[in-house]
Amino acid sequence: MSKVVPACKPITVVTFRGDRTGAFGAAIRRKLDDEKHGRGPGPTILECLLFAGHTGVSLDAGTVVYGFNPDAGTLLVWQLI
């Protein structure tokens, strides 16, 4: 039985906490409210990621980052956020 321990590889977690402040946050909240009340479309998926934040993992020190997004299914954006 071998007692050699395989080399461990680092896993890097990359995060962005989101921006809910200032004019950007206010604009997203307006779009969410508009969608909720049927006055217009909600924010785009990119705007949601920038508003709420997102994360990913890398197995090669950040050269490739695998990101994760929620699967909204049939939920509207305002319900998901």
MDAnalysis code that builds the backbone (N, CA, C; Angstrom):
import MDAnalysis as mda
import numpy as np

u = mda.Universe.empty(243, n_residues=81, atom_resindex=np.repeat(np.arange(81), 3), trajectory=True)
u.add_TopologyAttr("name", ["N", "CA", "C"] * 81)
u.add_TopologyAttr("resid", np.arange(1, 82))
u.add_TopologyAttr("resname", ["MET", "SER", "LYS", "VAL", "VAL", "PRO", "ALA", "CYS", "LYS", "PRO", "ILE", "THR", "VAL", "VAL", "THR", "PHE", "ARG", "GLY", "ASP", "ARG", "THR", "GLY", "ALA", "PHE", "GLY", "ALA", "ALA", "ILE", "ARG", "ARG", "LYS", "LEU", "ASP", "ASP", "GLU", "LYS", "HIS", "GLY", "ARG", "GLY", "PRO", "GLY", "PRO", "THR", "ILE", "LEU", "GLU", "CYS", "LEU", "LEU", "PHE", "ALA", "GLY", "HIS", "THR", "GLY", "VAL", "SER", "LEU", "ASP", "ALA", "GLY", "THR", "VAL", "VAL", "TYR", "GLY", "PHE", "ASN", "PRO", "ASP", "ALA", "GLY", "THR", "LEU", "LEU", "VAL", "TRP", "GLN", "LEU", "ILE"])
u.atoms.positions = np.array([
    [0.844, -1.175, 0.000],
    [0.000, 0.000, 0.000],
    [0.890, 1.238, 0.000],
    [0.639, 2.124, -0.941],
    [1.450, 3.331, -1.075],
    [1.060, 4.349, -0.009],
    [2.081, 5.014, 0.534],
    [1.828, 6.062, 1.528],
    [2.102, 7.439, 0.951],
    [2.205, 7.519, -0.377],
    [2.458, 8.803, -1.027],
    [1.148, 9.577, -1.101],
    [1.178, 10.772, -0.577],
    [-0.002, 11.632, -0.598],
    [0.045, 12.457, -1.882],
    [-1.028, 12.470, -2.665],
    [-1.011, 13.258, -3.894],
    [-0.899, 14.752, -3.588],
    [-0.244, 15.449, -4.474],
    [-0.088, 16.902, -4.297],
    [-1.456, 17.573, -4.371],
    [-1.666, 18.505, -3.490],
    [-2.918, 19.262, -3.488],
    [-2.781, 20.452, -4.426],
    [-3.845, 20.784, -5.098],
    [-3.861, 21.944, -5.973],
    [-4.711, 23.023, -5.310],
    [-4.269, 24.270, -5.393],
    [-5.060, 25.339, -4.781],
    [-6.342, 25.613, -5.570],
    [-7.360, 25.956, -4.845],
    [-8.622, 26.387, -5.427],
    [-8.800, 27.846, -5.038],
    [-9.003, 28.690, -6.023],
    [-9.179, 30.110, -5.775],
    [-10.659, 30.454, -5.905],
    [-11.189, 31.134, -4.902],
    [-12.576, 31.596, -4.946],
    [-12.536, 33.082, -5.303],
    [-13.242, 33.440, -6.368],
    [-13.281, 34.814, -6.842],
    [-14.682, 35.345, -6.565],
    [-14.770, 36.468, -5.861],
    [-16.090, 36.998, -5.513],
    [-16.206, 38.480, -5.855],
    [-17.420, 38.902, -6.094],
    [-17.768, 40.306, -6.278],
    [-19.004, 40.543, -5.436],
    [-18.901, 41.428, -4.480],
    [-19.978, 41.587, -3.505],
    [-21.202, 42.317, -4.029],
    [-21.121, 42.916, -5.191],
    [-22.272, 43.620, -5.740],
    [-22.257, 45.086, -5.363],
    [-23.044, 45.851, -6.058],
    [-23.119, 47.293, -5.827],
    [-24.581, 47.680, -5.698],
    [-24.983, 48.001, -4.481],
    [-26.373, 48.413, -4.236],
    [-26.443, 49.882, -3.836],
    [-25.374, 50.603, -4.089],
    [-25.299, 51.984, -3.641],
    [-25.528, 52.964, -4.785],
    [-25.752, 54.199, -4.426],
    [-25.800, 55.296, -5.380],
    [-26.811, 55.134, -6.492],
    [-26.494, 55.787, -7.600],
    [-27.400, 55.826, -8.743],
    [-27.614, 54.444, -9.351],
    [-26.576, 53.614, -9.385],
    [-26.717, 52.278, -9.965],
    [-27.725, 51.446, -9.173],
    [-27.568, 51.409, -7.861],
    [-28.487, 50.643, -7.014],
    [-29.909, 51.157, -7.110],
    [-30.060, 52.470, -7.157],
    [-31.393, 53.065, -7.257],
    [-32.049, 52.699, -8.594],
    [-31.272, 52.716, -9.673],
    [-31.817, 52.376, -10.996],
    [-32.280, 50.922, -11.033],
    [-31.516, 50.031, -10.437],
    [-31.903, 48.609, -10.427],
    [-33.163, 48.413, -9.592],
    [-33.229, 49.066, -8.431],
    [-34.428, 48.942, -7.594],
    [-35.666, 49.467, -8.327],
    [-35.516, 50.543, -9.102],
    [-36.647, 51.060, -9.906],
    [-37.075, 50.033, -10.955],
    [-36.088, 49.428, -11.635],
    [-36.418, 48.424, -12.653],
    [-37.111, 47.215, -12.028],
    [-36.662, 46.798, -10.843],
    [-37.307, 45.675, -10.154],
    [-38.747, 46.031, -9.791],
    [-38.949, 47.249, -9.301],
    [-40.292, 47.694, -8.939],
    [-41.177, 47.810, -10.186],
    [-40.608, 48.311, -11.282],
    [-41.381, 48.408, -12.532],
    [-41.830, 47.034, -12.999],
    [-40.924, 46.057, -12.960],
    [-41.292, 44.703, -13.381],
    [-42.361, 44.124, -12.452],
    [-42.187, 44.330, -11.158],
    [-43.132, 43.791, -10.177],
    [-44.548, 44.323, -10.415],
    [-44.643, 45.598, -10.790],
    [-45.953, 46.227, -10.954],
    [-46.387, 46.328, -12.417],
    [-45.714, 45.626, -13.314],
    [-46.125, 45.571, -14.714],
    [-45.918, 46.844, -15.497],
    [-44.995, 47.702, -15.048],
    [-44.761, 48.979, -15.732],
    [-43.627, 48.916, -16.750],
    [-42.912, 47.814, -16.793],
    [-41.801, 47.706, -17.733],
    [-40.950, 46.497, -17.436],
    [-39.924, 46.301, -18.250],
    [-39.046, 45.141, -18.039],
    [-38.170, 45.342, -16.812],
    [-37.776, 44.252, -16.230],
    [-36.860, 44.317, -15.099],
    [-35.437, 44.491, -15.579],
    [-34.495, 44.451, -14.650],
    [-33.090, 44.592, -15.027],
    [-32.606, 43.375, -15.821],
    [-31.536, 43.578, -16.580],
    [-30.933, 42.479, -17.331],
    [-30.212, 41.542, -16.362],
    [-29.840, 40.374, -16.852],
    [-29.100, 39.430, -16.019],
    [-27.771, 40.035, -15.590],
    [-27.088, 40.740, -16.489],
    [-25.818, 41.384, -16.133],
    [-26.031, 42.416, -15.031],
    [-27.078, 43.225, -15.149],
    [-27.360, 44.210, -14.097],
    [-27.634, 43.518, -12.760],
    [-28.324, 42.391, -12.798],
    [-28.601, 41.636, -11.569],
    [-27.308, 41.125, -10.931],
    [-26.397, 40.605, -11.755],
    [-25.119, 40.119, -11.223],
    [-24.314, 41.254, -10.606],
    [-24.326, 42.420, -11.247],
    [-23.593, 43.569, -10.717],
    [-24.252, 44.103, -9.445],
    [-25.569, 43.998, -9.358],
    [-26.314, 44.472, -8.187],
    [-26.167, 43.519, -7.000],
    [-26.417, 42.241, -7.240],
    [-26.453, 41.262, -6.152],
    [-25.090, 40.681, -5.813],
    [-24.172, 40.704, -6.770],
    [-22.886, 40.059, -6.565],
    [-22.891, 38.667, -7.160],
    [-21.720, 38.101, -7.282],
    [-21.603, 36.760, -7.833],
    [-20.261, 36.168, -7.425],
    [-20.101, 34.904, -7.682],
    [-18.880, 34.212, -7.289],
    [-18.500, 33.174, -8.331],
    [-17.261, 32.734, -8.241],
    [-16.769, 31.686, -9.118],
    [-15.578, 31.010, -8.473],
    [-15.139, 29.922, -9.060],
    [-13.952, 29.221, -8.560],
    [-12.986, 29.012, -9.718],
    [-11.708, 28.963, -9.372],
    [-10.672, 28.722, -10.364],
    [-9.749, 27.633, -9.847],
    [-9.357, 26.754, -10.732],
    [-8.429, 25.674, -10.380],
    [-7.035, 25.949, -10.914],
    [-6.860, 27.104, -11.592],
    [-5.560, 27.432, -12.181],
    [-5.139, 28.872, -11.883],
    [-5.355, 29.309, -10.658],
    [-4.947, 30.640, -10.170],
    [-5.589, 31.786, -10.938],
    [-6.789, 31.580, -11.430],
    [-7.541, 32.672, -12.029],
    [-7.506, 32.768, -13.536],
    [-6.772, 31.887, -14.217],
    [-6.765, 31.922, -15.680],
    [-8.151, 31.610, -16.221],
    [-8.793, 30.596, -15.697],
    [-10.172, 30.241, -16.045],
    [-10.980, 30.275, -14.758],
    [-12.089, 31.009, -14.778],
    [-12.974, 31.093, -13.612],
    [-14.322, 30.512, -13.999],
    [-14.791, 29.559, -13.222],
    [-16.104, 28.949, -13.431],
    [-17.100, 29.688, -12.540],
    [-18.049, 30.394, -13.159],
    [-19.001, 31.190, -12.412],
    [-20.285, 30.438, -12.141],
    [-20.996, 30.894, -11.141],
    [-22.251, 30.284, -10.750],
    [-23.348, 31.333, -10.760],
    [-24.470, 31.001, -11.340],
    [-25.646, 31.859, -11.353],
    [-26.830, 31.040, -10.864],
    [-27.800, 31.687, -10.258],
    [-28.987, 30.938, -9.846],
    [-29.801, 30.509, -11.059],
    [-30.486, 29.413, -10.928],
    [-31.417, 28.957, -11.959],
    [-32.792, 29.475, -11.556],
    [-33.258, 30.495, -12.238],
    [-34.506, 31.155, -11.862],
    [-35.737, 30.325, -12.182],
    [-35.587, 29.369, -13.072],
    [-36.776, 28.612, -13.465],
    [-37.803, 29.545, -14.074],
    [-39.008, 29.545, -13.540],
    [-40.070, 30.408, -14.073],
    [-40.242, 31.703, -13.279],
    [-39.384, 31.920, -12.284],
    [-39.486, 33.146, -11.488],
    [-39.151, 34.372, -12.320],
    [-39.818, 35.460, -12.063],
    [-39.462, 36.738, -12.656],
    [-38.248, 37.281, -11.898],
    [-37.525, 38.198, -12.540],
    [-36.291, 38.720, -11.924],
    [-36.570, 39.340, -10.566],
    [-37.647, 40.129, -10.444],
    [-37.920, 40.777, -9.159],
    [-38.164, 39.758, -8.052],
    [-38.707, 38.595, -8.395],
    [-38.932, 37.550, -7.405],
    [-37.610, 36.866, -7.019],
    [-36.737, 36.713, -7.977],
    [-35.449, 36.066, -7.733],
    [-34.556, 36.917, -6.849],
    [-34.466, 38.197, -7.162],
    [-33.614, 39.095, -6.392],
    [-34.187, 39.244, -4.992],
])
